[in-house]
Amino acid sequence: MGTKLALLGALYLVQGLPHGLQAGLLPLLLRSHGLSLTRVGLTRALHAPWLLKVAWAPLVDRRGSPRAWLALSTGALGLLCSLLAALPPASGPGASGLPAGAAVLLLLLNAGAAMQDVALDGLAVRLLAPAELGPGNTVQVVAYKVGAALAGGGLLAVTPDLTWGPLFLGLATAYGLAAALAWGAPALQLPPPQAQENHCRPPRGFRALLAVPGTPWTAGFVLLYKLGEQGAISLFPLFLLDQGVPAAEVGLWNGVVAVGFSIAGSSLGGLLLARHRQPLPLLKPLLQLRIGALAFQMALLSCFPSASLGSLLKGAALVSLGPQHFLSGTVTTLTFALMMHCSQQAHSTIQSTHYSFLATLELLGKLLLTTGAGALADGLGLGLCFSLFLALSLVALLYLDLAPGNLG
């Protein structure tokens, strides 16, 4: 198991690089080249392939093996990064944006990263035994977060003078090494799915995914479980800025400290799974604690205007970010283990597609409120908005009682 987890950890770390690059580091590099905030913000549209990955997941199931797809997509990412190194954005106040070629390459980079995600998740579903889901999903979540943190700002902290060309050349090298690892590691060499089962294939398509035991309930849960949490996580730091808390302090607590708490929470989730094996009984008390943490932040919202308690409230508000991200990390690891447990009950010829379907819904659930949270706050006010987040978190908790027996 140790060899498998080490290999998966290295590959998931590399998988986190594109997310951190485009969510954290790329906006800073583009802004430093003089691009307007509007043009920097438009680069978020390049993430679109991630929402479409379930459309090409059947290719991973039907053609070749996940290991081959993993090596191919990772090598393609290295090639794209090599080409991007030669297309830096123009500098200066008159800079109009990314070169068209660079924008296309970044779009392809996201498509390749989404394909890599499908292949790696499909490989993990087949590779991990039921007793290994806890440690395996801990490695998955933690390594991905570390990779995203490295590419999202950690590289700049180590090399403040990092520029466009050396950045993408370094990423190209990392992807080349990861592709060689994916292709050559004996522990990842699984036979094609068709060789593992001799009985008749199930029908393909959307109905086949929903026919897997426990899928309709799991799909609903992964869509629901992050709604309230993500809304609060996106708005509470902005509320602190509006209350006069310095941006440097908010950035420290909501960035570095929060990532540390999130990784610690994900690690705890893996330890709990290693001891108890089943994620569902563990999720209920954690969702209850999450509601408590959200209620505490709601109480702070109503108290914050009090000048006499200013420094005390500021400290309590900043500290509240830690438990919030700690619980988020723990719940995420348990939920990913639940998703993988459900996908392992699918026929091997649709397992990658099945897990990609659930993962796409999980991503959609995260995006729904982070995208519209600001508009909700402007229209309803923060108090009513956080009441909505609390209600959504309660719905996710109550939904657990409807879980089918095969997932328990």
C-alpha positions as CSV (number, residue, x, y, z in Angstrom):
1,M,0.0,0.0,0.0
2,G,2.9,2.4,0.8
3,T,4.2,2.2,-2.8
4,K,0.7,2.8,-4.3
5,L,0.1,5.8,-2.0
6,A,3.5,7.4,-2.7
7,L,2.9,7.1,-6.5
8,L,-0.7,8.5,-6.2
9,G,0.6,11.3,-4.0
10,A,3.2,12.3,-6.5
11,L,0.7,12.3,-9.4
12,Y,-2.0,14.1,-7.5
13,L,0.5,16.8,-6.5
14,V,1.3,17.3,-10.1
15,Q,-2.5,17.3,-10.9
16,G,-3.0,20.2,-8.5
17,L,-0.5,22.5,-10.3
18,P,-2.8,23.7,-13.1
19,H,-5.5,24.8,-10.6
20,G,-3.1,26.7,-8.4
21,L,-1.4,28.2,-11.5
22,Q,-4.5,29.6,-13.0
23,A,-6.4,30.4,-9.8
24,G,-3.5,32.0,-7.9
25,L,-0.3,32.6,-9.8
26,L,-1.4,33.4,-13.3
27,P,-3.6,36.4,-12.2
28,L,-0.6,37.9,-10.4
29,L,1.7,37.4,-13.4
30,L,-0.8,38.9,-15.8
31,R,-1.5,41.9,-13.5
32,S,2.3,42.4,-13.2
33,H,2.4,42.7,-17.0
34,G,-0.1,45.6,-16.8
35,L,-3.3,43.8,-17.8
36,S,-6.6,45.3,-16.6
37,L,-8.5,43.6,-13.8
38,T,-11.3,42.9,-16.3
39,R,-8.9,41.0,-18.7
40,V,-7.3,39.1,-15.8
41,G,-10.8,38.1,-14.6
42,L,-11.7,36.8,-18.1
43,T,-9.0,34.2,-17.9
44,R,-11.4,32.3,-15.5
45,A,-13.4,31.3,-18.5
46,L,-10.4,29.0,-19.5
47,H,-11.5,26.6,-16.7
48,A,-14.6,25.6,-18.8
49,P,-13.1,22.1,-19.8
50,W,-13.3,21.0,-16.2
51,L,-17.1,21.1,-16.3
52,L,-17.1,19.0,-19.4
53,K,-14.8,16.2,-18.4
54,V,-17.6,13.7,-18.0
55,A,-18.2,14.0,-21.7
56,W,-14.8,12.5,-22.6
57,A,-14.5,10.2,-19.5
58,P,-16.0,7.3,-21.5
59,L,-12.9,7.3,-23.7
60,V,-10.8,6.4,-20.7
61,D,-13.1,3.5,-19.9
62,R,-13.5,2.1,-23.4
63,R,-10.1,2.7,-25.1
64,G,-6.9,1.6,-23.6
65,S,-6.1,1.7,-19.9
66,P,-6.2,4.6,-17.3
67,R,-2.4,4.3,-17.0
68,A,-1.9,4.9,-20.7
69,W,-4.3,7.8,-20.7
70,L,-2.6,9.2,-17.6
71,A,0.9,9.1,-19.2
72,L,-0.4,10.5,-22.5
73,S,-2.3,13.4,-20.9
74,T,0.5,14.3,-18.5
75,G,3.1,14.3,-21.4
76,A,0.7,16.5,-23.4
77,L,0.6,19.0,-20.5
78,G,4.4,19.1,-20.5
79,L,4.4,19.8,-24.3
80,L,1.8,22.6,-23.8
81,C,3.9,24.2,-21.0
82,S,6.9,24.1,-23.3
83,L,5.0,26.0,-26.0
84,L,3.6,28.5,-23.4
85,A,7.1,29.4,-22.3
86,A,7.6,31.0,-25.7
87,L,4.4,33.1,-25.6
88,P,4.6,35.6,-22.7
89,P,2.0,38.3,-22.5
90,A,3.0,41.8,-23.6
91,S,4.1,44.2,-20.8
92,G,3.2,47.8,-20.1
93,P,0.1,49.9,-19.6
94,G,-1.1,49.4,-23.1
95,A,-1.0,45.6,-22.9
96,S,-4.2,44.3,-24.4
97,G,-4.2,40.8,-23.0
98,L,-2.8,37.4,-23.6
99,P,-1.6,36.5,-27.1
100,A,-4.3,34.5,-28.9
101,G,-1.9,31.6,-29.1
102,A,-1.3,31.6,-25.3
103,A,-5.0,31.8,-24.6
104,V,-5.6,28.8,-26.8
105,L,-2.8,26.9,-25.2
106,L,-4.1,27.6,-21.7
107,L,-7.5,26.4,-22.7
108,L,-5.9,23.2,-24.0
109,L,-3.9,23.0,-20.8
110,N,-7.1,22.9,-18.8
111,A,-8.6,20.3,-21.2
112,G,-5.4,18.1,-20.7
113,A,-5.5,18.6,-17.0
114,A,-9.2,17.6,-16.9
115,M,-8.4,14.4,-18.9
116,Q,-5.5,13.7,-16.6
117,D,-7.9,14.1,-13.7
118,V,-10.3,11.5,-15.2
119,A,-7.5,9.0,-15.8
120,L,-5.9,9.4,-12.4
121,D,-9.2,9.2,-10.5
122,G,-10.2,6.1,-12.6
123,L,-6.8,4.5,-11.8
124,A,-7.3,5.2,-8.1
125,V,-10.8,3.7,-8.1
126,R,-9.4,0.4,-9.6
127,L,-6.1,0.5,-7.6
128,L,-7.4,1.1,-4.0
129,A,-8.9,-1.8,-2.0
130,P,-11.8,-0.9,0.2
131,A,-9.5,-0.9,3.3
132,E,-7.2,1.6,1.5
133,L,-9.9,4.2,0.7
134,G,-9.1,6.2,3.8
135,P,-5.4,6.6,3.3
136,G,-5.8,6.8,-0.5
137,N,-8.3,9.7,-0.3
138,T,-6.2,11.5,2.3
139,V,-3.3,11.4,-0.1
140,Q,-5.5,12.5,-3.0
141,V,-6.9,15.6,-1.2
142,V,-3.7,16.6,0.6
143,A,-1.3,16.1,-2.3
144,Y,-3.7,18.0,-4.7
145,K,-3.9,20.9,-2.2
146,V,-0.1,21.0,-1.8
147,G,0.4,21.1,-5.6
148,A,-2.2,23.9,-5.9
149,A,-0.6,25.9,-3.1
150,L,2.9,25.5,-4.7
151,A,1.8,26.7,-8.1
152,G,-0.6,29.2,-6.6
153,G,1.9,31.3,-4.8
154,G,4.5,29.0,-3.1
155,L,6.8,29.3,-6.1
156,L,6.7,33.1,-5.9
157,A,7.5,33.0,-2.2
158,V,10.6,30.9,-2.9
159,T,11.6,32.7,-6.1
160,P,10.2,36.2,-6.1
161,D,11.7,37.1,-9.5
162,L,10.0,34.2,-11.2
163,T,8.9,35.1,-14.7
164,W,6.7,33.6,-17.4
165,G,9.3,31.6,-19.4
166,P,11.1,29.9,-16.5
167,L,7.8,29.1,-14.8
168,F,6.4,27.2,-17.7
169,L,9.7,25.5,-18.5
170,G,9.8,24.3,-14.9
171,L,6.2,23.0,-15.2
172,A,7.1,21.2,-18.4
173,T,9.9,19.4,-16.7
174,A,7.7,18.4,-13.8
175,Y,5.1,17.0,-16.2
176,G,7.7,15.1,-18.2
177,L,8.9,13.4,-15.1
178,A,5.3,12.6,-13.9
179,A,4.5,11.1,-17.4
180,A,7.5,8.8,-17.1
181,L,6.5,7.8,-13.6
182,A,2.9,7.1,-14.7
183,W,4.0,4.9,-17.6
184,G,6.9,3.1,-16.0
185,A,5.8,2.4,-12.4
186,P,5.0,-1.3,-12.0
187,A,2.4,-0.7,-9.3
188,L,0.3,1.3,-11.7
189,Q,0.2,-1.3,-14.5
190,L,-3.3,-2.6,-14.4
191,P,-4.9,-4.7,-17.2
192,P,-7.6,-2.9,-19.3
193,P,-11.0,-3.0,-17.7
194,Q,-12.4,-5.4,-20.3
195,A,-9.9,-8.1,-19.1
196,Q,-11.0,-7.9,-15.6
197,E,-14.6,-8.9,-16.1
198,N,-16.0,-11.5,-18.5
199,H,-19.7,-11.1,-18.0
200,C,-21.9,-8.9,-20.2
201,R,-21.3,-5.2,-20.2
202,P,-24.0,-3.1,-18.8
203,P,-25.8,-0.6,-21.0
204,R,-23.9,2.6,-21.6
205,G,-25.0,6.2,-21.1
206,F,-26.5,8.2,-18.4
207,R,-29.0,5.5,-17.3
208,A,-26.1,3.1,-16.7
209,L,-24.5,5.6,-14.3
210,L,-27.7,6.2,-12.4
211,A,-28.3,2.4,-12.2
212,V,-25.2,1.9,-10.0
213,P,-26.5,1.3,-6.5
214,G,-26.5,4.4,-4.4
215,T,-25.7,6.8,-7.3
216,P,-28.8,9.0,-7.2
217,W,-28.4,9.7,-3.5
218,T,-24.6,10.2,-3.8
219,A,-25.1,12.6,-6.7
220,G,-27.6,14.7,-4.7
221,F,-25.3,14.7,-1.7
222,V,-22.1,15.9,-3.5
223,L,-24.2,18.6,-5.1
224,L,-25.5,19.8,-1.8
225,Y,-22.8,19.3,0.8
226,K,-20.6,22.3,0.0
227,L,-23.3,24.9,-0.9
228,G,-23.6,26.6,2.5
229,E,-19.9,26.2,3.4
230,Q,-18.6,27.6,0.1
231,G,-20.9,30.6,0.3
232,A,-19.6,31.5,3.8
233,I,-15.9,30.8,2.8
234,S,-16.1,33.2,-0.1
235,L,-17.9,36.0,1.7
236,F,-16.6,36.1,5.3
237,P,-13.1,37.3,4.3
238,L,-14.6,40.1,2.2
239,F,-16.7,41.1,5.2
240,L,-13.6,41.3,7.3
241,L,-12.0,43.6,4.8
242,D,-15.1,45.8,4.8
243,Q,-14.8,46.1,8.6
244,G,-11.3,47.5,8.3
245,V,-9.2,44.4,8.9
246,P,-6.0,44.9,6.9
247,A,-5.8,42.9,3.7
248,A,-2.4,41.4,4.8
249,E,-4.0,39.9,7.9
250,V,-7.0,38.5,6.0
251,G,-4.6,37.1,3.3
252,L,-2.4,35.4,6.0
253,W,-5.3,33.8,7.8
254,N,-7.5,33.0,4.8
255,G,-4.5,31.8,2.7
256,V,-1.5,30.3,4.6
257,V,-3.3,29.5,7.9
258,A,-6.4,28.3,6.2
259,V,-4.5,25.9,3.9
260,G,-2.7,24.5,6.9
261,F,-6.0,23.9,8.7
262,S,-7.5,22.4,5.6
263,I,-4.6,19.9,5.1
264,A,-4.8,19.0,8.8
265,G,-8.5,18.4,8.5
266,S,-8.1,16.2,5.4
267,S,-5.4,14.2,7.2
268,L,-7.8,13.7,10.2
269,G,-10.4,12.5,7.7
270,G,-8.0,9.8,6.5
271,L,-7.2,8.7,10.0
272,L,-10.9,8.4,10.9
273,L,-11.5,6.3,7.8
274,A,-8.6,4.1,8.5
275,R,-10.1,3.3,11.9
276,H,-13.8,3.2,11.1
277,R,-13.8,2.4,7.3
278,Q,-17.3,3.7,6.6
279,P,-17.5,7.5,5.8
280,L,-21.3,8.0,6.3
281,P,-21.4,7.5,10.1
282,L,-18.5,10.0,10.4
283,L,-20.1,12.7,8.3
284,K,-23.1,13.4,10.5
285,P,-21.2,14.7,13.6
286,L,-18.8,16.7,11.4
287,L,-21.7,18.4,9.5
288,Q,-23.2,19.2,12.9
289,L,-19.9,20.8,14.0
290,R,-19.8,22.7,10.7
291,I,-23.2,24.2,11.3
292,G,-22.0,25.3,14.8
293,A,-18.9,27.0,13.2
294,L,-21.2,28.8,10.7
295,A,-23.6,29.9,13.5
296,F,-20.6,31.3,15.3
297,Q,-19.7,33.4,12.3
298,M,-23.3,34.6,12.0
299,A,-23.1,35.8,15.6
300,L,-19.9,37.7,14.8
301,L,-21.7,39.4,11.9
302,S,-24.3,40.9,14.3
303,C,-21.7,41.9,16.9
304,F,-19.0,43.4,14.7
305,P,-20.3,47.0,14.6
306,S,-19.6,47.3,18.4
307,A,-16.5,49.5,18.7
308,S,-15.9,48.6,22.3
309,L,-15.2,45.0,21.3
310,G,-13.3,45.8,18.1
311,S,-10.0,44.0,18.7
312,L,-11.6,41.1,20.4
313,L,-14.1,40.6,17.6
314,K,-11.4,40.9,15.0
315,G,-9.3,38.2,16.6
316,A,-12.3,35.9,17.0
317,A,-13.3,36.4,13.4
318,L,-9.8,35.7,12.1
319,V,-9.5,32.6,14.3
320,S,-12.9,31.4,13.2
321,L,-11.4,30.8,9.7
322,G,-9.2,28.0,11.0
323,P,-12.0,25.7,12.3
324,Q,-14.1,26.4,9.2
325,H,-11.3,25.2,6.8
326,F,-10.4,22.4,9.2
327,L,-13.9,21.0,9.1
328,S,-14.1,21.6,5.3
329,G,-11.0,19.5,4.7
330,T,-12.2,16.7,6.9
331,V,-15.7,16.6,5.3
332,T,-14.1,16.7,1.8
333,T,-11.9,13.7,2.4
334,L,-14.8,11.7,3.7
335,T,-17.0,12.7,0.8
336,F,-14.4,11.7,-1.8
337,A,-14.1,8.3,-0.1
338,L,-17.9,8.0,-0.3
339,M,-17.8,8.9,-4.0
340,M,-15.0,6.3,-4.7
341,H,-16.9,3.6,-2.7
342,C,-19.9,4.2,-4.8
343,S,-17.9,4.2,-8.1
344,Q,-16.3,0.9,-7.1
345,Q,-19.7,-0.7,-7.2
346,A,-20.0,0.2,-10.9
347,H,-19.0,-2.2,-13.7
348,S,-15.3,-1.7,-14.5
349,T,-16.0,-0.5,-18.0
350,I,-17.8,2.6,-16.6
351,Q,-15.9,3.3,-13.4
352,S,-13.9,6.3,-14.7
353,T,-17.0,7.8,-16.2
354,H,-19.0,7.2,-13.0
355,Y,-16.5,8.9,-10.8
356,S,-16.1,11.8,-13.2
357,F,-19.8,12.3,-13.2
358,L,-19.8,12.5,-9.4
359,A,-16.7,14.7,-9.3
360,T,-18.3,17.1,-11.9
361,L,-21.4,17.5,-9.7
362,E,-19.1,18.1,-6.7
363,L,-17.3,20.9,-8.6
364,L,-20.7,22.3,-9.7
365,G,-21.9,22.4,-6.1
366,K,-18.8,24.4,-5.1
367,L,-19.2,26.9,-8.0
368,L,-22.9,27.5,-7.6
369,L,-22.7,29.7,-4.5
370,T,-19.1,31.0,-4.9
371,T,-20.2,32.5,-8.2
372,G,-23.4,34.0,-6.9
373,A,-22.6,34.7,-3.3
374,G,-21.7,38.4,-3.9
375,A,-24.9,39.1,-5.7
376,L,-26.9,37.4,-2.9
377,A,-25.1,39.5,-0.3
378,D,-25.8,42.7,-2.2
379,G,-29.5,41.8,-2.6
380,L,-30.3,40.2,0.7
381,G,-27.7,41.6,3.1
382,L,-25.1,39.6,4.9
383,G,-27.4,38.5,7.7
384,L,-30.0,36.9,5.5
385,C,-27.3,35.6,3.2
386,F,-25.6,33.7,6.1
387,S,-29.1,32.5,7.3
388,L,-29.5,30.9,3.8
389,F,-26.0,29.3,4.1
390,L,-27.0,27.9,7.5
391,A,-30.3,26.5,6.1
392,L,-28.4,24.8,3.1
393,S,-25.9,23.3,5.6
394,L,-28.9,21.9,7.6
395,V,-30.4,20.4,4.4
396,A,-27.2,18.6,3.7
397,L,-27.2,17.2,7.3
398,L,-30.8,16.0,7.0
399,Y,-30.2,14.5,3.6
400,L,-27.7,12.1,5.2
401,D,-30.7,10.3,6.9
402,L,-31.9,9.3,3.4
403,A,-28.7,7.4,2.5
404,P,-29.2,3.9,1.1
405,G,-28.0,0.9,3.1
406,N,-25.4,-0.2,0.5
407,L,-23.3,3.0,1.2
408,G,-23.4,2.7,5.0
